């Protein structure tokens, strides 16, 4: 079975469970960016250029923040609030920006070369952001890390990306039809905020969960779906710099230790009626029967 089997089901379950948290993260950034973009475009060419820079920076911040948010909720609860999530994502803005720009250039060139090379690069480089934000890879190292993680499962990854892309197109068409009666400027403004707010968290969930699933498969570790599971069932990839002997690096449990839920350290249950009387040790012989009473036949 492919490690990506059920990834969209798990994505939808987490999306619904933490919708308020994910949508708030995306909505704040999209709303601020859209307002600034609309105001700065009134200032001429200089304002338009500045608006584009803010728009790009906000996109990278949102990508890193949503990846951090997905990593945060995998233990079954929200540990980072809105401000903490943004602050946790700030150190990754420049690496994510650098890797994303390089990937975009390579993919565009690949699409120009009969499309197929662009699809291949898009498939193998789709995990560069979680490789940076979660795996701690650098800008250039993230490309190799993403390719090694996807290798062997490229068709499954490609099929998942195509399904998400089709969902995005269908959702965009529905929103466009709903807002068709509005003026063009207002329609573009609302559709950007609405579609971005609703779709960006779903995309981040898909990419981040694919990263966790494929990293677990690459390490030969089992993966348990995070929707509704206990923290102990979630396998985390090793943190950057962790050695196999350190607690941060997952590994096989010692032979004399028990897996979660196992009763190996405890003796097996005795069958009914075979337990010794209270206070009797394992080597205490049973007491002799009492002597018969006088006159008893």
BAFI-3210 file (N, C-alpha, C; in Angstrom, 3 decimals, decimal comma, padded with zeros to 6 digits):
// residues 297
n [1|2|3|4|5|6|7|8|9|10|11|12|13|14|15|16|17|18|19|20|21|22|23|24|25|26|27|28|29|30|31|32|33|34|35|36|37|38|39|40|41|42|43|44|45|46|47|48|49|50|51|52|53|54|55|56|57|58|59|60|61|62|63|64|65|66|67|68|69|70|71|72|73|74|75|76|77|78|79|80|81|82|83|84|85|86|87|88|89|90|91|92|93|94|95|96|97|98|99|100|101|102|103|104|105|106|107|108|109|110|111|112|113|114|115|116|117|118|119|120|121|122|123|124|125|126|127|128|129|130|131|132|133|134|135|136|137|138|139|140|141|142|143|144|145|146|147|148|149|150|151|152|153|154|155|156|157|158|159|160|161|162|163|164|165|166|167|168|169|170|171|172|173|174|175|176|177|178|179|180|181|182|183|184|185|186|187|188|189|190|191|192|193|194|195|196|197|198|199|200|201|202|203|204|205|206|207|208|209|210|211|212|213|214|215|216|217|218|219|220|221|222|223|224|225|226|227|228|229|230|231|232|233|234|235|236|237|238|239|240|241|242|243|244|245|246|247|248|249|250|251|252|253|254|255|256|257|258|259|260|261|262|263|264|265|266|267|268|269|270|271|272|273|274|275|276|277|278|279|280|281|282|283|284|285|286|287|288|289|290|291|292|293|294|295|296|297]
n.u [000,842|000,470|002,269|000,884|-001,763|-004,975|-004,276|-005,603|-008,034|-007,219|-006,227|-008,568|-009,956|-008,322|-008,409|-011,092|-011,271|-009,502|-010,250|-010,934|-008,543|-006,611|-007,814|-007,939|-005,237|-004,543|-006,435|-005,875|-003,362|-003,913|-005,928|-004,669|-002,626|-004,094|-005,429|-003,254|-002,117|-004,136|-004,166|-001,523|-001,259|-002,471|-000,583|000,947|003,660|005,832|004,484|003,093|005,189|006,208|003,973|003,856|006,183|005,532|003,378|004,578|006,344|004,481|003,229|005,242|005,603|003,082|003,087|005,176|004,127|001,695|002,691|004,112|001,901|000,510|002,401|002,262|-000,344|-000,349|-000,059|-002,524|-003,641|-003,877|-001,045|000,330|-000,555|-002,033|-000,153|002,197|002,540|003,118|005,509|007,122|007,390|008,775|011,716|012,086|011,396|013,175|014,832|012,729|011,731|013,978|014,365|011,855|011,722|013,870|012,952|010,600|011,660|013,078|010,958|009,307|011,023|011,203|008,526|008,479|009,989|008,492|006,630|006,562|009,106|008,731|006,556|007,734|009,757|008,117|006,829|008,943|010,043|008,122|008,117|009,859|009,406|008,326|010,631|012,448|011,190|010,353|012,175|014,595|016,397|018,708|018,592|019,532|019,985|017,437|016,264|017,530|016,839|014,044|013,748|014,895|013,074|010,671|011,333|010,646|007,979|006,844|004,758|002,481|002,642|002,424|-000,166|-001,678|-001,158|-002,360|-005,067|-005,546|-005,110|-007,220|-009,367|-008,913|-009,335|-012,058|-013,224|-012,507|-014,004|-016,616|-016,677|-016,189|-018,546|-020,416|-019,676|-020,071|-021,776|-020,679|-018,685|-015,653|-013,190|-013,869|-014,742|-012,379|-010,862|-012,333|-012,477|-009,773|-009,105|-010,987|-010,682|-007,933|-007,803|-009,324|-008,230|-005,414|-004,700|-005,564|-003,920|-001,408|-001,730|-001,933|000,638|002,357|001,515|002,035|004,791|005,390|004,377|005,873|008,460|008,401|008,005|010,371|012,211|011,543|009,625|006,492|003,485|001,006|-002,203|-002,935|-005,342|-007,453|-005,914|-003,833|-001,058|001,140|001,042|001,952|004,487|007,476|009,827|013,447|015,005|016,963|020,422|020,285|021,506|021,647|021,722|020,622|017,796|016,109|016,082|014,168|013,885|014,164|012,420|013,857|014,563|013,619|011,648|008,274|005,824|003,600|000,605|001,055|001,147|003,408|005,375|003,980|002,689|000,923|-002,648|-004,318|-006,303|-009,834|-010,530|-008,063|-006,367|-004,195|-005,050|-005,655|-002,722|-001,236|001,825|003,686|005,033|003,813|002,365|-000,919|-003,310|-003,891|-006,798|-009,540|-009,891|-012,277|-015,397|-016,397|-018,511|-019,317|-020,335]
n.v [-001,195|002,236|004,854|007,219|006,665|007,577|010,166|012,514|012,173|012,261|014,850|016,375|015,740|016,890|019,503|020,230|019,861|021,730|024,100|026,753|027,731|027,413|028,888|031,439|032,147|032,261|034,120|036,583|037,313|037,374|039,323|041,683|041,913|042,215|044,646|046,446|046,139|047,160|049,844|050,726|050,499|052,746|054,670|054,880|053,768|053,209|052,575|050,338|048,498|048,225|047,122|044,645|043,456|043,270|041,563|039,192|038,613|038,222|035,921|033,984|034,092|033,208|030,590|029,379|029,789|028,330|025,760|025,431|025,548|023,206|021,308|021,865|021,077|018,350|016,897|016,701|018,965|022,598|024,308|026,648|029,998|032,558|034,752|033,510|031,502|032,971|034,204|031,958|031,217|033,264|033,082|031,377|032,606|033,816|031,543|029,920|031,657|031,960|029,269|028,773|030,654|029,849|027,277|027,930|029,218|027,091|025,275|026,729|026,993|024,280|023,750|025,233|023,645|021,616|020,947|018,454|018,119|020,203|019,282|017,077|018,238|019,788|017,770|016,427|018,471|019,383|019,242|021,004|023,153|022,051|020,532|022,495|024,019|022,098|019,946|021,296|021,793|023,499|026,151|025,181|022,522|021,636|020,961|018,581|016,993|016,941|015,603|013,091|012,217|012,019|010,195|007,068|007,189|008,847|008,859|008,564|010,924|012,817|012,241|012,953|015,708|016,548|016,003|017,821|020,196|020,138|020,330|022,894|024,407|023,868|024,975|027,661|028,301|028,068|030,104|032,309|032,350|032,924|035,505|036,949|039,076|041,332|044,384|044,438|045,098|044,836|042,210|040,789|041,427|040,296|037,595|036,897|037,074|035,302|032,810|032,392|032,274|029,991|027,937|027,894|026,828|024,156|023,260|023,508|021,602|019,216|019,084|019,085|016,818|014,856|015,051|014,111|011,480|010,332|010,677|009,025|006,552|006,433|006,175|003,690|003,461|002,982|004,745|006,593|007,850|011,223|012,372|012,524|010,763|009,543|011,319|009,581|007,833|009,078|009,377|011,142|012,787|012,681|015,348|018,109|017,445|015,511|012,571|008,978|007,933|009,831|011,163|012,505|011,302|008,973|005,473|001,845|000,214|-000,872|-004,364|-005,313|-003,595|-002,412|-001,989|000,836|000,312|-002,382|-005,309|-006,545|-006,207|-007,157|-009,939|-012,715|-012,887|-014,802|-017,767|-017,861|-018,697|-019,839|-018,244|-017,571|-017,546|-014,437|-012,990|-015,294|-016,525|-017,279|-019,695|-020,876|-023,659|-025,117|-024,895|-027,681|-029,869|-029,429|-031,484|-034,212|-033,714|-034,984|-037,776|-037,506|-039,161]
n.w [000,000|-000,764|000,925|000,821|000,772|001,636|002,368|001,599|002,882|005,561|005,526|005,109|007,450|009,470|008,572|008,959|011,728|012,850|011,663|012,362|013,465|011,374|009,281|010,364|010,562|007,833|006,879|008,164|007,112|004,330|004,241|005,256|003,372|000,993|001,462|001,769|-000,748|-002,408|-001,572|-002,036|-004,771|-005,676|-005,595|-007,827|-010,000|-008,253|-005,877|-006,761|-007,276|-004,675|-003,470|-004,759|-003,750|-001,013|-001,248|-002,180|-000,059|001,990|001,066|001,356|004,127|004,966|003,933|005,420|007,999|007,998|007,584|009,968|011,677|011,012|011,819|014,519|015,388|015,249|017,544|018,577|019,688|019,799|020,290|019,776|019,578|017,447|017,169|018,147|016,265|013,917|014,761|015,101|012,485|011,230|011,195|009,040|006,710|004,803|003,944|002,879|000,951|-000,761|-001,667|-002,816|-004,897|-006,524|-007,156|-008,537|-010,793|-011,997|-012,484|-014,224|-016,425|-017,004|-017,772|-020,075|-021,677|-023,256|-021,279|-019,771|-018,346|-016,473|-014,953|-013,790|-012,199|-010,525|-009,114|-007,748|-006,270|-004,543|-001,791|-000,596|001,159|003,708|004,199|004,846|006,936|008,831|008,661|008,811|006,739|004,528|002,028|-000,528|000,122|000,602|-001,816|-002,680|-000,481|-000,660|-003,125|-002,530|-000,638|-002,056|-004,009|-005,458|-004,898|-006,710|-008,634|-007,058|-005,563|-007,614|-008,590|-006,320|-006,170|-008,558|-008,027|-005,920|-007,292|-009,144|-007,379|-006,437|-008,796|-009,295|-006,999|-007,311|-009,599|-008,623|-006,627|-008,266|-009,825|-007,846|-007,100|-009,375|-009,927|-008,819|-009,064|-011,079|-009,730|-006,992|-007,024|-007,653|-005,400|-003,240|-004,027|-004,034|-001,301|-000,151|-001,562|-001,201|001,630|002,222|000,669|000,917|003,574|003,227|001,155|002,425|004,439|002,926|001,671|003,920|005,370|003,456|003,497|006,111|005,956|003,818|004,773|007,015|005,702|004,252|006,316|007,192|009,149|010,844|010,027|011,624|011,136|011,885|012,580|015,194|016,716|019,404|020,935|021,227|019,115|016,889|014,603|014,535|012,390|012,708|014,504|013,218|013,266|015,206|016,714|016,259|018,825|020,439|022,285|020,557|018,097|016,411|016,899|016,886|019,523|022,642|023,288|025,717|026,379|026,357|023,830|023,221|024,951|025,298|027,389|028,249|030,409|032,600|034,532|033,037|033,071|035,564|035,241|036,036|039,436|039,948|041,343|044,133|047,676|049,470|050,819|050,738|049,690|046,648|047,181|049,357|050,899|050,505|053,205|055,543|055,437|057,760|060,779|061,033|062,673|065,910|065,872|063,407|060,497]
ca.u [000,000|001,235|002,207|-000,017|-003,156|-005,764|-003,728|-006,626|-009,012|-006,617|-006,169|-009,898|-010,303|-007,606|-008,893|-012,355|-011,087|-008,788|-010,562|-010,876|-007,139|-005,957|-008,418|-007,563|-003,849|-004,536|-007,277|-005,189|-002,313|-004,525|-006,657|-003,705|-001,934|-005,014|-005,668|-002,041|-001,949|-005,093|-003,777|-000,244|-001,402|-002,924|000,566|001,708|004,575|006,583|003,567|002,796|006,346|006,242|002,860|004,239|007,164|004,786|002,559|005,442|006,819|003,357|002,987|006,240|005,282|001,904|003,482|005,921|003,251|000,762|003,457|004,319|000,620|000,234|003,306|001,825|-001,575|-000,244|-000,151|-003,911|-004,129|-003,215|-000,135|000,779|-001,626|-001,786|001,118|003,307|002,733|003,826|006,896|007,856|007,611|009,615|013,089|012,139|010,901|014,222|015,116|011,586|011,683|015,052|014,103|010,649|012,045|014,681|012,088|009,691|012,422|013,334|009,719|008,877|011,882|010,789|007,271|008,798|010,575|007,472|005,757|006,854|010,133|008,180|005,759|008,661|010,361|007,071|006,578|010,074|010,394|006,933|008,283|010,991|009,039|008,434|012,022|013,108|010,533|010,295|013,411|015,761|017,330|019,008|017,944|019,921|019,827|016,025|015,934|017,956|016,060|012,714|013,838|015,109|011,858|009,647|011,794|009,959|006,540|006,591|003,444|001,475|002,721|001,882|-001,620|-002,247|-001,088|-003,357|-006,382|-005,652|-005,221|-008,582|-010,235|-008,703|-010,003|-013,502|-013,609|-012,386|-015,137|-017,820|-016,587|-016,341|-019,961|-021,143|-019,316|-020,109|-022,580|-019,940|-017,718|-014,442|-012,211|-014,343|-014,774|-011,015|-010,435|-012,996|-012,094|-008,405|-009,114|-011,774|-010,046|-006,657|-008,027|-009,878|-007,451|-004,024|-004,510|-005,727|-002,689|-000,341|-001,979|-001,582|002,082|003,017|001,207|002,820|006,167|005,464|004,148|006,989|009,633|008,257|008,248|011,801|012,931|011,074|008,816|005,050|002,853|-000,381|-002,904|-002,964|-006,688|-008,093|-005,047|-003,104|000,277|002,146|000,966|002,442|005,930|008,094|011,168|014,481|015,309|018,277|021,575|020,103|022,230|020,797|021,676|019,967|016,368|015,320|016,033|013,376|014,537|013,421|012,369|014,668|013,875|012,956|010,633|006,979|005,222|002,432|-000,568|001,421|001,161|004,548|006,051|003,133|002,418|-000,374|-003,760|-004,622|-007,687|-010,716|-010,481|-006,724|-005,559|-003,985|-005,800|-004,921|-001,679|-000,444|002,869|003,680|005,579|003,128|001,478|-002,295|-003,505|-004,519|-008,241|-009,821|-010,250|-013,722|-016,019|-016,835|-019,882|-019,621|-020,144]
ca.v [000,000|003,475|005,659|008,356|006,230|008,235|011,459|013,547|011,972|012,806|016,305|016,944|015,591|017,922|020,810|020,497|019,897|022,957|025,095|028,119|028,110|027,550|029,962|032,723|032,410|032,664|035,296|037,798|037,673|037,738|040,572|042,780|042,032|042,746|046,064|047,190|046,095|048,095|051,218|051,082|050,630|054,103|055,572|054,841|052,659|052,878|051,883|049,014|047,638|047,935|046,216|043,302|042,927|042,891|040,405|038,016|038,319|037,678|034,548|033,122|034,035|032,361|029,205|028,905|029,792|027,217|024,533|025,375|025,260|021,779|020,603|022,106|020,388|016,902|016,235|016,656|020,229|023,802|024,808|027,983|030,885|033,233|035,471|032,568|030,813|033,883|034,374|030,717|031,110|034,353|032,688|030,553|033,343|033,946|030,257|029,502|032,542|031,605|027,968|028,862|031,402|028,971|026,210|028,500|029,429|025,791|024,672|027,484|026,565|022,924|023,816|025,736|022,527|020,605|020,747|017,272|018,387|021,032|018,429|016,233|019,071|020,136|016,594|016,105|019,614|019,886|019,159|021,810|024,001|021,293|020,125|023,635|024,442|020,989|019,165|022,125|021,833|024,805|026,488|024,248|021,150|021,260|020,349|017,187|016,293|016,699|014,574|011,792|011,817|011,675|009,102|005,804|007,435|010,038|008,796|008,839|012,345|013,537|012,067|013,745|017,113|016,780|016,057|019,088|021,251|020,102|020,876|024,350|024,975|023,787|025,946|028,983|028,520|028,290|031,437|033,277|032,437|033,579|036,923|037,485|040,295|042,448|045,040|043,655|045,347|044,246|040,765|040,284|041,591|039,309|036,237|036,649|036,828|034,108|031,601|032,199|031,882|028,647|026,935|027,821|025,835|022,800|022,945|023,314|020,320|018,137|019,014|018,736|015,423|014,034|015,044|013,202|010,101|009,841|010,606|007,801|005,424|006,424|005,686|002,366|003,559|003,026|006,059|006,575|009,079|012,096|012,850|011,812|009,782|010,009|011,784|008,521|007,081|009,916|009,288|012,390|012,608|013,175|016,766|018,337|017,280|014,456|011,341|007,831|007,628|010,879|010,917|013,148|010,485|007,786|004,217|000,706|000,127|-001,961|-005,641|-005,557|-002,576|-002,758|-000,986|001,443|-000,534|-003,761|-005,739|-007,454|-006,194|-007,674|-011,380|-012,986|-013,041|-016,163|-018,149|-017,740|-019,765|-020,364|-017,282|-017,974|-016,712|-013,235|-013,165|-016,502|-016,328|-018,304|-020,978|-021,326|-024,793|-024,906|-025,424|-029,013|-029,812|-029,568|-032,877|-034,414|-033,521|-036,271|-038,214|-037,334|-040,450]
ca.w [000,000|-000,835|002,151|000,634|000,781|002,666|002,779|001,439|003,954|006,773|005,349|005,316|008,864|010,221|008,112|009,651|013,181|013,233|010,636|012,902|013,657|010,069|008,489|010,952|010,151|006,426|006,649|008,618|006,146|003,053|004,364|005,355|002,086|-000,016|001,743|001,423|-002,204|-003,004|-001,256|-002,648|-006,223|-005,972|-005,529|-009,066|-010,273|-007,043|-004,975|-007,316|-007,026|-003,246|-003,195|-005,218|-002,789|000,190|-001,598|-002,247|001,298|002,746|000,615|001,982|005,555|005,127|003,698|006,587|009,169|007,912|007,809|011,416|012,318|010,825|012,724|015,889|015,762|015,107|018,841|018,978|020,248|019,313|021,313|019,398|019,144|016,171|017,206|018,305|014,988|013,026|015,236|014,826|011,042|010,721|010,830|007,833|005,543|003,784|003,278|002,072|-000,206|-001,692|-002,285|-003,646|-006,118|-007,372|-007,666|-009,534|-012,026|-012,609|-012,970|-015,403|-017,535|-017,349|-018,526|-021,406|-022,429|-023,557|-020,117|-018,955|-017,329|-015,419|-014,080|-013,015|-011,157|-009,576|-008,273|-006,883|-005,426|-003,844|-000,333|-000,141|002,304|004,963|004,434|005,490|008,175|009,785|008,621|009,076|005,611|003,974|000,762|-001,584|000,608|000,601|-003,099|-002,626|000,535|-001,213|-004,158|-001,884|000,061|-003,046|-004,868|-005,220|-004,746|-007,536|-009,272|-006,027|-005,254|-008,766|-008,595|-005,225|-006,565|-009,600|-007,381|-005,199|-008,300|-009,677|-006,329|-006,438|-009,972|-009,095|-005,972|-007,902|-010,502|-007,806|-006,032|-009,348|-010,184|-006,753|-007,063|-010,741|-010,003|-008,238|-009,957|-011,282|-008,681|-005,746|-007,215|-007,531|-004,015|-002,383|-004,428|-003,577|000,141|000,174|-002,096|-000,509|003,016|002,311|-000,054|001,379|004,636|002,699|000,422|003,405|005,093|002,002|001,489|005,173|005,691|002,532|004,007|007,253|005,514|003,007|005,640|007,796|004,806|003,925|007,498|007,543|010,356|010,568|010,154|012,090|010,771|013,055|012,896|016,279|017,344|020,578|020,579|021,198|017,874|015,792|014,447|014,092|011,841|013,625|014,411|012,610|014,135|016,195|016,450|016,552|020,241|021,197|022,409|019,508|016,900|016,663|016,581|017,400|020,977|023,181|023,303|026,980|026,626|025,790|022,964|023,857|025,020|025,538|028,793|028,398|031,704|033,654|034,368|032,417|034,000|035,960|034,953|037,193|040,419|040,182|042,089|045,531|048,622|049,885|051,823|050,513|048,696|045,598|047,628|050,571|050,578|050,973|054,569|055,553|055,724|059,200|061,176|061,102|063,979|066,526|065,550|061,974|059,822]
c.u [000,877|001,158|001,292|-001,483|-003,896|-005,259|-004,761|-007,727|-008,489|-006,541|-007,522|-010,319|-009,612|-008,080|-010,191|-012,146|-010,467|-009,057|-010,431|-009,441|-006,460|-006,504|-008,068|-006,144|-003,811|-005,302|-006,563|-004,155|-002,926|-005,249|-005,706|-003,006|-002,836|-005,279|-004,453|-001,832|-002,885|-004,691|-002,502|-000,341|-001,911|-001,776|001,433|002,630|005,331|005,699|003,237|003,944|006,434|005,126|003,187|005,242|006,466|003,954|003,385|005,921|005,705|003,066|003,976|005,987|004,091|002,266|004,209|005,023|002,281|001,470|003,744|003,025|000,251|001,130|002,819|000,636|-001,469|-000,241|-001,568|-004,441|-003,329|-002,362|000,313|-000,414|-001,210|-000,428|002,307|003,588|003,491|005,287|007,728|008,186|008,582|011,029|013,192|011,726|011,961|014,598|013,964|011,483|012,746|014,778|012,894|010,926|012,870|013,838|011,156|010,412|012,659|012,081|009,210|009,719|011,499|009,485|007,506|009,392|009,566|006,707|006,206|007,974|009,634|007,338|006,643|009,286|009,336|006,798|007,709|010,450|009,224|007,114|009,401|010,637|009,024|009,838|012,794|012,518|010,553|011,614|014,667|016,775|017,566|018,336|018,265|019,749|018,379|015,623|016,316|017,156|014,660|012,738|014,037|013,850|010,782|010,038|011,147|008,454|006,089|005,201|002,339|001,446|002,101|000,364|-002,291|-002,246|-002,135|-004,755|-006,582|-005,815|-006,626|-009,586|-010,139|-009,427|-011,520|-013,972|-013,537|-013,546|-016,406|-017,808|-016,767|-017,787|-020,765|-020,908|-019,450|-020,854|-021,842|-019,059|-016,396|-013,440|-012,611|-014,378|-013,387|-010,518|-011,018|-012,563|-010,679|-008,371|-009,819|-011,071|-008,722|-006,836|-008,475|-008,975|-006,040|-003,833|-004,645|-004,471|-001,541|-000,502|-001,561|-000,072|002,774|002,750|001,901|004,259|006,304|005,312|005,350|008,279|009,589|008,530|009,726|012,634|012,512|010,252|007,337|004,510|001,416|-001,018|-003,136|-004,365|-007,307|-007,234|-004,334|-001,715|001,282|002,133|001,532|003,958|006,444|009,452|012,205|014,738|016,706|019,387|021,431|020,868|021,338|020,703|020,904|018,485|015,554|015,177|015,230|014,129|013,736|013,484|013,271|013,849|013,102|011,929|009,367|006,487|004,022|001,238|-000,253|001,396|002,334|005,202|005,239|002,893|001,069|-001,452|-004,013|-006,058|-008,548|-010,611|-009,106|-005,865|-005,387|-004,770|-004,988|-003,927|-000,844|000,572|002,853|004,186|004,881|002,202|000,081|-002,487|-004,190|-006,009|-008,485|-010,217|-011,759|-014,232|-016,454|-018,304|-020,242|-019,413|-019,124]
c.v [001,246|004,231|006,862|007,948|006,887|009,599|012,570|013,407|012,530|014,328|016,945|016,847|016,657|019,324|021,182|020,681|021,215|024,088|026,519|028,602|028,352|028,745|031,333|033,109|032,926|033,971|036,589|038,244|038,111|039,068|041,765|043,004|042,648|044,239|046,904|047,237|047,109|049,543|051,629|051,219|052,005|055,095|055,501|053,640|052,249|052,121|050,495|048,042|047,253|046,966|044,794|042,664|042,460|041,640|039,126|037,620|037,702|036,238|033,584|032,989|033,110|030,890|028,636|028,813|028,623|025,878|024,345|025,006|023,790|020,950|020,718|021,236|018,876|016,172|016,243|017,922|021,382|024,367|026,238|028,817|031,609|033,930|034,551|031,819|031,693|034,041|033,121|030,584|032,142|033,899|031,904|031,316|033,417|032,607|029,776|030,358|032,156|030,301|028,043|029,589|030,535|027,851|026,734|028,717|028,111|025,165|025,396|027,099|025,161|022,902|024,351|024,652|021,396|020,135|019,600|017,517|019,258|020,228|017,539|017,033|019,465|018,981|016,369|017,260|020,103|019,919|020,049|022,663|023,204|020,777|021,236|023,904|023,347|020,232|019,962|022,181|023,268|025,000|025,453|022,796|020,692|020,594|018,874|016,383|015,981|015,595|013,192|011,305|011,351|010,436|007,772|005,955|008,596|010,010|009,076|010,320|013,160|013,431|012,877|015,223|017,444|016,878|017,373|020,242|021,295|020,640|022,394|025,008|024,979|024,814|027,362|029,300|028,825|029,690|032,511|033,450|033,162|035,090|037,611|038,807|041,517|043,122|044,280|043,849|044,672|042,723|040,159|040,345|040,490|037,892|035,904|036,301|035,516|032,840|031,339|031,707|030,434|027,582|026,789|026,847|024,401|022,360|022,678|021,983|019,163|017,978|018,548|017,283|014,462|013,940|014,061|011,748|009,546|009,777|009,355|006,573|005,304|005,883|004,283|002,337|003,554|004,431|005,865|007,902|009,929|012,528|011,972|010,771|010,394|010,436|010,659|007,761|007,844|009,821|010,601|012,093|013,159|014,648|016,953|018,187|016,186|013,220|010,158|007,526|008,648|010,621|011,487|012,280|009,235|006,549|003,073|000,657|-000,988|-003,227|-005,860|-004,495|-002,958|-001,636|-000,390|000,505|-001,979|-004,065|-006,649|-007,389|-006,830|-009,165|-011,601|-013,196|-014,504|-016,505|-018,053|-018,949|-020,287|-019,426|-017,754|-017,077|-015,518|-013,535|-014,390|-016,238|-017,422|-019,644|-021,506|-022,476|-024,519|-025,497|-026,784|-028,877|-030,001|-031,006|-033,007|-034,240|-034,835|-036,565|-038,021|-038,657|-040,319]
c.w [000,000|000,491|002,039|000,584|001,939|003,074|002,634|002,491|005,268|006,709|005,652|006,789|009,714|009,839|008,838|011,149|013,633|012,246|011,167|013,026|012,310|009,292|009,051|010,543|008,723|006,206|007,038|007,591|004,827|003,134|004,419|004,022|001,020|000,201|001,357|-000,088|-002,873|-002,760|-001,993|-004,161|-006,626|-006,029|-006,781|-009,154|-009,019|-006,056|-005,458|-007,075|-005,552|-002,858|-003,621|-004,253|-001,518|-000,072|-001,603|-000,852|002,146|002,346|001,264|003,489|005,802|004,936|004,898|007,814|009,142|008,095|009,291|012,141|012,181|011,736|014,169|016,280|015,669|016,439|019,388|019,606|019,646|020,447|021,039|018,966|017,863|016,148|017,329|017,007|014,002|013,456|014,981|013,344|010,508|010,369|009,528|006,573|004,449|003,153|002,401|000,815|-001,236|-002,415|-003,219|-004,955|-007,066|-007,971|-008,745|-010,863|-012,747|-013,192|-014,207|-016,612|-017,980|-018,141|-019,942|-022,290|-022,532|-022,320|-019,204|-017,947|-016,188|-014,446|-013,215|-011,887|-010,100|-008,614|-007,277|-005,949|-004,573|-002,330|000,192|001,075|003,604|005,242|005,136|006,867|009,229|009,832|008,874|007,959|005,167|002,630|-000,306|-001,148|000,550|-000,711|-003,110|-001,623|000,022|-002,271|-003,553|-001,184|-000,909|-003,843|-004,465|-005,083|-005,639|-008,161|-008,264|-005,664|-006,385|-008,818|-007,506|-005,579|-007,626|-008,984|-006,644|-006,178|-008,897|-008,654|-006,300|-007,609|-009,777|-008,068|-006,522|-008,831|-009,709|-007,199|-007,097|-009,767|-009,112|-006,771|-008,422|-010,834|-009,469|-009,289|-009,987|-010,145|-007,381|-005,845|-007,075|-006,093|-003,126|-002,739|-003,983|-002,100|000,461|-000,291|-001,392|000,907|003,127|001,703|000,507|002,540|004,142|001,958|001,387|004,130|004,196|001,906|002,768|005,554|004,722|003,003|005,166|006,834|004,753|003,816|006,506|006,939|004,462|005,081|007,904|008,811|009,996|010,764|010,594|011,730|012,011|013,442|013,977|016,949|018,528|020,173|020,433|019,886|016,693|015,733|013,903|013,478|012,801|013,422|013,817|013,638|015,163|015,774|016,791|018,036|021,037|021,264|021,272|018,285|017,178|016,264|017,135|018,921|021,454|023,302|024,585|027,299|025,901|024,913|023,663|023,817|025,288|027,022|029,066|029,761|032,816|033,436|033,736|033,463|034,298|035,580|036,194|038,105|040,724|040,981|043,520|046,451|049,035|050,985|051,620|049,437|047,677|046,084|048,871|050,237|051,091|052,361|054,537|055,848|057,209|059,521|061,265|062,529|064,556|066,171|064,123|061,235|058,715]
res [x|x|x|x|x|x|x|x|x|x|x|x|x|x|x|x|x|x|x|x|x|x|x|x|x|x|x|x|x|x|x|x|x|x|x|x|x|x|x|x|x|x|x|x|x|x|x|x|x|x|x|x|x|x|x|x|x|x|x|x|x|x|x|x|x|x|x|x|x|x|x|x|x|x|x|x|x|x|x|x|x|x|x|x|x|x|x|x|x|x|x|x|x|x|x|x|x|x|x|x|x|x|x|x|x|x|x|x|x|x|x|x|x|x|x|x|x|x|x|x|x|x|x|x|x|x|x|x|x|x|x|x|x|x|x|x|x|x|x|x|x|x|x|x|x|x|x|x|x|x|x|x|x|x|x|x|x|x|x|x|x|x|x|x|x|x|x|x|x|x|x|x|x|x|x|x|x|x|x|x|x|x|x|x|x|x|x|x|x|x|x|x|x|x|x|x|x|x|x|x|x|x|x|x|x|x|x|x|x|x|x|x|x|x|x|x|x|x|x|x|x|x|x|x|x|x|x|x|x|x|x|x|x|x|x|x|x|x|x|x|x|x|x|x|x|x|x|x|x|x|x|x|x|x|x|x|x|x|x|x|x|x|x|x|x|x|x|x|x|x|x|x|x|x|x|x|x|x|x|x|x|x|x|x|x|x|x|x|x|x|x|x|x|x|x|x|x]
***
